[in-house]
Amino acid sequence: MSLSVVVLAAGKGTRMRSALPKVLHPVAHKPMVQHVIDTARTLAPENVHVIYGHGGDVLMDKLAGQQLNFVEQAQQLGTGHAVQQVVPHLGDNETVLILYGDVPLTRKETLQGLLDAAINTDLALLTVTLPDPTGYGRIVRNANGAVVGIVEQKDANTEQLAISEVNTGMMAVKGAALKRWLGNLSNNNAQGEYYLTDIVAMAADEGVNIATAQPQAISEVEGANNRVQLAGLERAYQAWQAEQLMLNGATLMDPVRVDVRGEVIIANDVVVDVNVIFEGRVELGEGVVIESNCVLRNCKIGAGSRVKANSVIEEAVLAENCAVGPYARLRPGAELAEGVQVGNFVEIKKTRMGKGSKASHLTYLGDAMIGAGVNIGAGTITCNYDGVNKFVTEIDDGAFIGSNSSLVAPVRVGKNATVGAGSAVTKNVEDEELAVARGKQRNITGWQRPVKKG
């Protein structure tokens, strides 16, 4: 049977106190609703329908290009009313999985368990057992353990209030049954709204065997109505990520002080110190060490390399046994070959450094091709920009660039050539030549220092 997913994302989120639609608030730098959609996609649905309301233009812009069917709920008249809007897009012979855009941490395995529970029935509910169920709708079962309804907190009697199994709102329903039950919903209640949970009693009245499934962790079914709850989801997500990294072979010096905001792929014996942030896709080879306070974004770090404290690496590639930092910045297009050393306060952009080359201090290398065994002295700058265009600096194998040198691109320094300290090089330097481009030193005897006037 085919699968369609319906994601409820129309709520305003007043308690967030934000102009941003609630479901677009991020967990691990990704909108909550995007977490939901990405997990749903792993189930291979034929369609994903997103029901929008408040901030619909912003939501659709943020989620553009993902083959989603957006359905408007112009008036927010309850969860049942929301799902009614998508009925014209649903088939009778498909399973409809209903999810919530502000519940981002539900795992694929949990949703698959819910779908499995729905195989032989028209309705399956995702429920959860809470140590304190206050405020949640209770799952009411008969003497045989069959689900017969959901009773809200305000309507529950003393016996029902003692029930710890509660409704999460997520469910899997056969298309034809869902359409029938939605057509019979009433808004005859204190709020004047159409509640999706009312279909549970309808199913029970028809004698439907209502199946249930439960998540592995309570945090999988928790939503965020305010920023305190959002922060709680962030910590739960980060705890999962840290646990997975350690199970995969990483040593985290303090698991609660590492943030994963994307995907981290690691080999054995990786060590990560405190306050490290991973963003996008990051690959760490065997034995890599990441010291404290580093940010790594969309990069690959080769085996045996070390990123020292307070360094930022973005869209860069390091081969084996490199050393970077402390306080280094590798920008997009930086590529370090085996054994390259990049020291403190060095910035590299769109530059390839060959095997064993070094730039140890206070240097900017942009738009450069640097060979093997090159030494870049402290304070060296590749002057790559004329105010309009960028130009390339070439430094061949074995060259030595003296401290405080400016290489004005386009320019080439040849193999085993030397640039004297303090030079401003504007012309090519041939192989094994010495270039000295600085004012001639004058020593003035008998010179008097200025003194303060009286």
SVG drawing of the C-alpha trace seen along z (x, -y; Angstrom):
<svg xmlns="http://www.w3.org/2000/svg" viewBox="-22 -75 99 84">
<polyline fill="none" stroke="black" stroke-width="0.4" points="0.0,0.0 1.3,-3.4 2.1,-6.1 1.4,-9.8 2.7,-12.0 0.8,-15.0 2.7,-17.5 0.7,-20.0 2.6,-23.3 -0.1,-26.0 0.3,-27.2 1.4,-30.7 3.4,-29.9 2.4,-32.9 4.4,-31.8 7.6,-31.8 7.2,-35.6 8.7,-35.8 7.8,-36.9 9.2,-33.6 6.6,-30.8 7.0,-28.4 8.0,-25.4 10.9,-27.3 12.6,-27.8 15.8,-25.7 17.1,-22.6 20.8,-22.1 20.6,-24.9 17.8,-23.2 14.1,-24.2 12.0,-21.9 9.7,-21.2 12.7,-20.2 13.7,-17.6 10.2,-16.2 10.3,-16.2 13.7,-14.7 12.7,-11.8 9.5,-11.3 11.5,-11.0 13.4,-8.0 10.1,-6.1 9.8,-6.6 6.4,-8.2 4.8,-8.9 3.6,-12.4 4.5,-14.8 1.8,-17.3 2.6,-20.4 -0.4,-22.2 0.5,-25.9 -1.3,-28.9 0.5,-31.7 3.6,-32.9 2.9,-30.7 5.0,-32.7 8.0,-32.5 7.5,-28.7 7.1,-27.9 10.2,-30.0 12.2,-28.2 11.1,-24.7 11.2,-25.5 12.5,-22.9 11.7,-19.8 8.8,-18.3 6.3,-19.1 2.6,-19.7 1.6,-22.8 -2.0,-23.0 -3.4,-26.1 -5.4,-26.2 -6.7,-29.8 -8.5,-29.7 -7.0,-27.8 -10.0,-25.8 -8.2,-22.9 -6.2,-19.9 -9.1,-18.1 -9.9,-21.1 -6.3,-21.2 -6.3,-17.6 -9.7,-18.2 -7.9,-20.6 -5.7,-17.9 -8.5,-15.4 -8.8,-16.1 -5.1,-15.1 -5.5,-11.7 -6.3,-8.3 -8.7,-5.8 -6.2,-3.0 -3.2,-4.6 -1.9,-4.9 -1.8,-8.5 0.9,-9.3 0.0,-12.4 3.0,-14.3 3.5,-17.7 6.0,-20.3 7.0,-21.3 7.9,-17.8 11.3,-17.4 13.0,-14.5 10.9,-11.5 13.2,-8.8 12.6,-6.7 12.4,-3.5 9.6,-4.9 7.6,-6.0 8.2,-2.7 6.9,-0.9 3.7,-3.0 3.3,-2.1 3.8,1.6 1.2,1.4 -1.3,0.0 -0.8,2.7 -3.8,4.8 -6.1,2.0 -7.6,-1.3 -6.0,-3.3 -2.8,-3.2 -1.8,-5.8 1.6,-6.8 1.3,-7.0 3.8,-7.6 3.9,-6.7 4.9,-9.7 5.9,-9.9 3.8,-13.1 1.0,-13.1 -0.5,-16.4 -1.9,-18.4 -2.0,-15.6 -5.0,-13.7 -5.2,-10.2 -5.5,-7.0 -8.5,-5.2 -8.6,-1.4 -11.4,1.1 -11.0,4.1 -9.5,6.1 -6.9,3.4 -8.4,2.1 -8.2,-1.6 -11.7,-3.1 -11.0,-6.9 -8.9,-9.8 -10.0,-12.0 -8.5,-15.5 -7.2,-16.6 -10.0,-19.0 -12.6,-16.3 -11.0,-13.4 -12.4,-11.9 -10.2,-10.9 -9.6,-7.4 -8.7,-8.7 -6.4,-11.3 -4.3,-8.4 -3.6,-7.1 0.0,-7.6 -0.3,-6.6 -1.0,-9.8 -1.7,-10.8 1.1,-12.3 -1.2,-13.3 0.8,-11.3 -1.1,-8.5 -1.3,-6.3 -4.7,-6.0 -6.1,-4.3 -7.2,-6.9 -10.8,-5.9 -11.5,-5.7 -9.8,-9.0 -12.0,-10.7 -15.1,-9.2 -14.2,-10.2 -13.1,-13.7 -16.5,-14.2 -18.2,-13.5 -16.2,-15.8 -18.1,-18.4 -17.0,-21.7 -19.5,-21.4 -17.1,-22.1 -15.9,-25.0 -13.3,-26.1 -15.4,-25.8 -12.7,-23.7 -12.5,-20.4 -10.3,-18.0 -8.4,-15.3 -8.5,-13.2 -12.2,-12.8 -11.7,-10.2 -10.4,-7.8 -13.9,-7.5 -15.5,-7.2 -13.1,-4.3 -13.9,-2.6 -17.6,-3.0 -17.2,-1.2 -15.4,1.6 -12.0,0.8 -9.1,2.5 -7.1,-0.6 -3.4,0.3 -0.7,-1.6 3.1,-2.1 5.5,-3.9 8.8,-5.7 12.1,-4.7 12.5,-8.0 10.1,-10.6 12.0,-13.4 11.0,-11.9 7.4,-13.1 8.1,-16.4 7.2,-19.6 8.2,-23.2 5.7,-25.9 8.3,-28.4 12.0,-28.9 12.6,-27.1 11.1,-23.9 13.1,-24.6 16.3,-24.7 15.3,-21.4 14.9,-19.8 18.3,-21.1 20.0,-19.5 18.2,-16.2 19.3,-16.2 22.9,-17.0 22.9,-14.3 21.9,-11.8 24.6,-13.0 27.3,-12.9 26.3,-9.4 26.5,-8.2 29.9,-9.8 31.3,-7.9 29.7,-4.7 31.4,-5.2 34.8,-5.5 35.3,-9.1 36.5,-10.3 34.6,-13.4 36.3,-15.2 32.9,-16.5 29.9,-15.2 27.6,-18.0 30.0,-20.6 30.0,-19.4 27.4,-20.6 26.6,-18.7 24.7,-20.8 24.8,-18.4 26.5,-15.1 29.9,-14.0 31.6,-10.9 34.5,-9.6 37.1,-6.9 38.5,-5.3 40.4,-7.1 39.2,-10.6 39.5,-13.0 37.3,-16.1 37.9,-18.6 35.2,-21.0 33.2,-23.6 33.6,-22.2 30.9,-22.9 30.4,-20.8 28.3,-22.2 27.2,-20.6 29.1,-17.5 32.4,-16.9 34.7,-13.9 37.4,-13.1 40.0,-10.5 41.6,-8.0 43.4,-9.6 42.3,-13.2 42.4,-15.5 40.2,-18.6 41.2,-20.9 38.8,-23.2 36.7,-26.1 37.0,-25.1 34.3,-25.4 34.4,-22.9 32.0,-23.4 31.7,-21.2 35.3,-20.0 37.5,-16.9 40.3,-16.3 42.8,-13.5 44.1,-10.8 46.6,-11.9 45.9,-15.6 45.5,-18.0 43.3,-21.1 44.5,-23.3 42.4,-25.5 40.2,-28.3 40.5,-27.5 37.8,-27.8 37.8,-25.5 35.2,-25.9 34.8,-24.0 38.5,-23.0 40.4,-19.7 43.3,-18.5 45.4,-15.5 47.1,-13.2 49.2,-14.5 48.5,-18.2 48.6,-20.7 46.4,-23.8 46.3,-26.5 45.9,-27.7 43.8,-30.6 43.9,-29.7 41.2,-30.2 40.8,-28.0 38.2,-29.4 36.5,-27.8 38.9,-26.3 41.8,-25.8 43.5,-22.5 46.5,-21.2 48.6,-18.3 50.2,-15.8 52.2,-17.2 51.4,-20.9 51.7,-23.1 49.5,-26.2 50.1,-28.2 48.5,-30.9 46.7,-33.8 47.1,-32.4 44.2,-32.8 44.0,-30.7 41.5,-31.0 41.2,-29.2 44.8,-28.1 46.6,-24.7 49.7,-24.1 51.9,-21.2 53.4,-18.4 55.3,-19.6 54.9,-23.3 54.6,-25.7 53.0,-29.0 53.6,-29.3 52.5,-32.8 50.5,-35.9 49.9,-35.3 47.3,-35.6 47.3,-33.3 44.6,-33.8 44.2,-32.5 47.6,-30.8 49.2,-27.6 52.0,-26.6 54.3,-23.7 56.0,-21.2 58.5,-22.1 57.8,-25.8 58.4,-28.0 56.1,-31.1 57.6,-33.6 55.6,-35.5 53.6,-38.4 53.5,-37.3 50.6,-38.4 49.5,-37.3 48.0,-40.6 45.3,-38.9 42.8,-41.7 43.1,-44.9 39.8,-46.2 38.0,-44.6 39.5,-41.2 41.3,-38.4 44.7,-37.1 46.8,-34.0 50.1,-33.7 52.3,-30.7 55.1,-29.6 57.0,-26.6 58.6,-23.7 61.2,-24.6 60.8,-28.3 61.5,-30.4 59.4,-33.6 61.0,-35.9 59.0,-37.5 56.8,-40.6 56.7,-40.0 54.0,-41.1 53.5,-39.1 51.5,-41.2 49.6,-38.9 49.7,-37.8 53.2,-36.7 55.3,-33.5 58.2,-32.6 60.2,-29.8 61.6,-26.5 64.0,-26.9 63.9,-30.7 64.2,-33.1 62.4,-36.3 64.1,-38.5 62.3,-39.7 60.3,-42.8 60.0,-42.6 57.1,-43.7 57.4,-41.4 55.7,-42.6 57.7,-40.6 58.3,-36.9 61.3,-35.4 63.0,-32.6 64.2,-29.3 66.9,-29.6 67.0,-33.4 67.0,-35.8 64.6,-38.6 65.1,-41.7 62.5,-44.4 62.8,-46.9 64.2,-50.4 68.0,-50.6 68.9,-50.9 70.5,-54.2 72.2,-54.6 72.3,-58.3 75.0,-59.1 74.4,-61.9 70.7,-61.8 68.8,-63.4 65.4,-61.9 62.6,-64.4 62.0,-65.6 58.9,-66.9 58.5,-70.6 58.6,-72.2"/>
</svg>
